[in-house]
Amino acid sequence: MNDMNTLPLLQEFRKRYPKSGTPQAAWAPGRVNLLGEHTDYNQGFVFPMAIDAGIQIAGALNGTERVNLYSLDYAAQESFLLEDIVPSVQNTWVNYIKGVFVEFQKLGLKPQGVDLVLQGNVPQGAGLSSSAALEVAAALLLNSLHGWDTGAVDLVKLAQKAENEFVGVACGIMDQFASMLGQRDHALFLDCRSLDYEAIPLPLAQRSYTVAVVNSGVKRGLAGSEYNIRRSQCEQAVEMLEQQLPGIGSLRDVGEEHLALVNALPDPLARRARHVITENERVLKGVATLKAGDLEEFGRLLNASHASLRDDYEVSCRELDTLVELALEVPGVLGSRMTGAGFGGCTIALVPQPSLPAFQEHIHKHYTERTGLQPEIFVFRPAPGAGIITGAGAPLS
């Protein structure tokens, strides 16, 4: 369910663009990754869920060759010609939308001029994929406004290419996939090689558990440079393992039965590869445990994932480790781990709903004591993926 009120968006649209046509509106959610970290670019498995916070865009064709945008959140506007799309330095949020226009043009489609107004409620800079939500909402809205019939998975690929090629961020496909294809009360099991996916029921409400997301307040300053180093180290590990395992194309092709070979690699390649291989296995086990309704085992897999990210992949930091330790001190919490690229950002925890006040109090008090930082705590529900909004309520699903 899209809990954002669409009315202010449509009122702003009418005020800013009185001569424009009848607007349509699209919604796309952010996401949080439950399991499967740094496996996506190794062609492995991931397990994200769409969250009930996202981006809304209202728009209509304007009969010109110009795109006009206004962001309610930033109180900022931008305008550009379709024949001259270049990155914006001042309003960087516009680049995610510009990239979507460029990718449609590359497909041989001819986007027309559009008036757009957007707003969002995904926490910024927390690693919850506000950028993917923006790209997916823009792609879905343009597809609808022009009457094109681009399929959902093709729109996902287009949104990812917009971020890779126009914005210049080498993200995997998980974020856009979760935003487009998430389902209410489910997480999405995604094979990043084949793009096969399956919606897996999350038995949270039945068991009175919730997913708490805690923003550490640490900006992920190292995430970009260290991300590229980790990718390179994984590629080096594959090259070395190929000598004993001919035919492997990525760490996805290396199983736990090969860990003796992996452990014989030079450090840190052995640890980097070991994380990816065991994390893929944790995703598969996590899906199986949820199908069996075993939240306790799923929580243990979250804990094991964090230990691996901290020790083998070395993408955690003191603040994230502190949040995980504090979460596990609260009675009833089943598991906790960092989520996202690392070096800051967020952790997740499986918290019993009756324990939420105690969880929030414990985190706020002791995290600030230990780090001097103020955490932000969000409680998200597994939400449906992107859709065209009907009336002032929920997206079509």
N, C-alpha and C positions, 0 to 999 in steps of 0.2 A: 504494500500500500504506500502510495506517495502521500506523506503527511503534510507536505507543504501546500499552503493555500495558493491556488493558481490565480485568484482574483487580482491581487496587486500586480502580478506580471502582466495580465491582460489589460488592466487599467493603464499601466505605464506604457504599454504598446500603443493603445489608442491615443494617449496624450502625445506621444512622441511622433507617431506616424499616422496622422488622421486621414491621409490620402491613400494609405496602403489597403490591400485587400483584406478579406476575412482571415484572421490568423489561425494557424494550427499551433499546437504546443506538444513538445516531447519531453519526456522525463527519462533520466538514466541514473542509476544508483552508483555510489561508491562501493568499495568492497574491502573485506578484511580476509587475509589468508589464514586458514586454520592450520594447515599442514602443507609441507612441500615448499621449502624456502631455498632459493638459488638452484632449484632443479629445472626451472622452465627453460633456461638457455642451454641446458644440457639435455634437452629433448626428453625430459622426464615427466613426472606426474605432479600435479598440484591439486589443492583442495580448498578453494576460496568459497566465500559466501557473499552474495550481494547484501548490502545493508540498507536500512530504511532512512538513509540520508543521501542526497544526490543533487543533481543539476536539472533545472527546468529551462527550456528555451521556447519562447513564443516567436513565430515569424510568419511572414507572408511575402509572396513575390511582389516586387514593386514596379515592374515594367521597364527597368533601366539596366545598365551594365554595372551598377554600383551596389556594394553590400554595406549596409549601415548597421552598427551594433551598439547596444547600450547595456552595461552591466549594472544592475541594481546594487550588487554587493560592493563594487568599487566606485560607484557613481562616476563611471568613466565611459566615454564613447569613442568610437573609431569608425572610419569609413575607408573603403578601398575599392579600386576598380578590378573587375574580374580579369582584365588583360594584363594587370601589373600587380601580381600578388607577391609581396616581399615580406620578410619577417619584420614584426614591429619591435622596436627597442623599448618604447615607453610603456605600452600595454602588452606585456608578454602573454597574458591570458588569451589574447586574440589569436596568437599563433596556432593554438590547438584547433581553432575553427578554420583559420586560413589553410592549414594543412589538409583539412577535410575537403575543402573546395578544390585544392590542387589535385588531390587523389581522384576525385570524380572527373576532373578534366583529363587526367592521364588515362582514364578508362574510355575516353572518347565521348563521354557525356558532356553536355553543355549547360552547366548551372547558369541560371538567370540571376539578376539582381534581387536581393532579399533585404527586408528590414527585420532585425532580430533584437529581442530583449531577453536577457537571461538573469537567473539568480540561482543560488545554491545554498545548501546547508551542510556540505561535507566539511569537516574541520580541515583548514588549510595547513599544509606542511606536516601533516601527521602520518603520511604514508598510506592514506585510505583511498587513493586513486581518484581524486577530484579531476585530474587531467583526463583520465580515461573516460570518466562519466561525461565530461564536456565534449570529448570527441564523439562518443557514441550517441549522445543526444543530438549533436549537430548532424551527424551522418543520417540518423533516423529521420530527423525533421526534413532535411533536404530531399531525401529519398521520397518522402510522403508529399512534400509540396510540389515536386516535379512529376509525380506520378510514375516514377521509376519502379522497377520490381526487383531491385537488388536484394538478395536473400540475406538473412541474419548473419550467417557465418562470413559471407563476403563483406558485409558491412564491418564486422569485427576486424577482418584482415585490413580493410581500408583504414579504419581508425588507428590500428597499430602502425601502419605505414606512415600515416600523417605524423605520428609522434617520432618514429624512427628517422624519417627522411626530411621533414620540414622543420620540426622542432629540434631534431638532432639528439634525441634521447634513445639509447639502444635498449628499450624495454622489450621484454618478452610479450607473449600474446595473452597471458593470464588475465590481466586487469580488464582489458576490453571485453574479453570473453565472459567474465563474471558479470560485468555491468550489463551486457546485452542479454545473457541467457540464464541469469539467476532465476530461482523459483522460490516462492514463499515457503518458509519452514524447511528448506533444503539447502545443502551445500552442493557445489558443482565439482565432481571428479573429472578432471581434464587430462587427457594424454596430449602433451605438448608436441609430440611428433606427428601423430595421425590426426589430431584435433577431434578424435572421438570423445564424447562426453556423456556423463550420466548424472542425473539429479539424485542425490542421496538424502533421504529424510533425516533431519536433525531432531531427535526426540527430546528437545529442550523443554518445551512447554509442558509436555506430559510428565516430565520428571522435576518440574519447577526449578530448572536451571536457566541461566542466561549467559551470554557472551559479553563480558565486560572488556572494554578496550581502554587502556591507560596510556595517555600521551606523556612521554617522559619530559617533554619540554626541551629536549636536546635536538637542535637542528642537525640534520644528517649531512654535515659538512664533508665528511670523508667518503660518503657512500658512492659518489660518482667515480672518483679516481680508484678507490679500492675495488669497486665493482669490476672495472676493466681489468685490474690485476687478477682478480679471482677467475674471471672468464679465461684469461690467458693461461693461468695455472691449470685449469681444468683441461684446456686443449693440449697443454704439454703432457699432462698425465695420460691422456688418450694416446698421444704419439708414442709414449714409452710402453704403455700396456699393449699396444698393437703388435709389438714384437712377440709377445706370448699369446695374444688373443687376436689373431689375424681376422680382419673383417669387421671389427667394431667401428662404429661411426661416431659414437659419443659415449659418455659415462652411463647413459641410459642402457647400453648394451652390456654393462658389467654388473654382475650380481653379487650377492653376499657370499656365494660359493667361491668367488675369486678374491676374497679379502686378503688371503695370504700374499697373493701377487701385489695387491694394492699396498699392503703394509710394507712391502719391500722397496717401494719407490722412495726416492730421496725426499727428505723433509723440505718444504711443507707440502709437496705434491701429494704425498701419501695421505695426509690429514684432509686436504681439500677433496680428494677423490673419495675418501672414506665417508665424509659427510654426505656427499651427493648420493652415493650408493645406498647408504643406510637411510637417508631421508626418503628416497623413492620407496624403499621397503616400508617405512613408517606410514606413508600415504596409503599404500595398498592394505596394510594392516588396519589403519584407521577407518577406511571404508568398510572393511569386513566387520570391525567391531561395532560400528554404528548400525550396520544392517542387522547385527545380532542384538542391538539395543544396549550395548555395554559401554555406558558413558565413563565408567571408572577406568577401564583400560584405555579409552580414548584420551582421558586426562593424563595417564602415564606416558602415552606417546607424545603429548605436548611437552611434558617435562624432558623426555629424552631428546626431543628435537632441539630444545633450548640448549641443553648441555653440548650437543653436537655443533650447533651454531657458535657457541661460546668457545669451545675448546679446539674443535677440528677446523671449522671454517673461519674462526676468529673475526666475526662481524658484529659481535655484541659490544657492549661498553659497560662501565661500572654502573651507570644509572639504570640501564635495562636489567642488568643482573640484580640490582637492588629491588626493582619492582617485582621481578619474578620471586625473589626470596620473600618479600613482604606478602605477596599474594598467597603463597603456600603456607604462611603462618596463620591464615584465617581458617577456622574450622569449616570443613565442608567443601573447600575449594579443591576441585579434582585435578587441575593442572594449569600451568601457565608457561608462556614462552614469548620471546620477542617475535614480532611479525614484520615482514617487509625487508628491505635491503639491509637494514642494520645501521650501526654507528649512531643511534638515536632513533627517533620515531616512537613507535608504540609497542606495548605488550598486550597479549590477550590472556584472559583467565576464564575458566568455567566455574561460575559462582552460583551457589544456591540462591534463589530469589529472596528467601527470608534473611539471608546473610548479607545482602547488598549494603544495607546501612553500615554494618560493622566493617565490611570490606572497604567501603569508601572512607570511613573514619580512620581505619588503620593505615591505609595508603597515604592519605593526606597528612596525617600527623607524622608518621615515621619517615616517609620519603623526603619531606621538606627538612626534617631534622638532619637527615644523613647527607643530603645533597644541596640544600639551599634552594631547590627548585620547586615550583608549584606544579603538581600533576593535574591533568584534566582527565576525568573519567567519564566514559560514554557507555551506555548500554544499548546495544543494537539488536534488532531482530533480523532473522534471515528473510530478505525481501525479494519480491519479484524483480525481474530484470527490466530493461528499458521498454518503453512503449509510447504510443501516441496517446496523449491525455484526452479523455472525453469529459466535457463539462468542466467542473472545477475539482474533480476528484482523482480517481485512480487511473493508471495507465491501462490500456487494453493489454491483455495477456493471452 
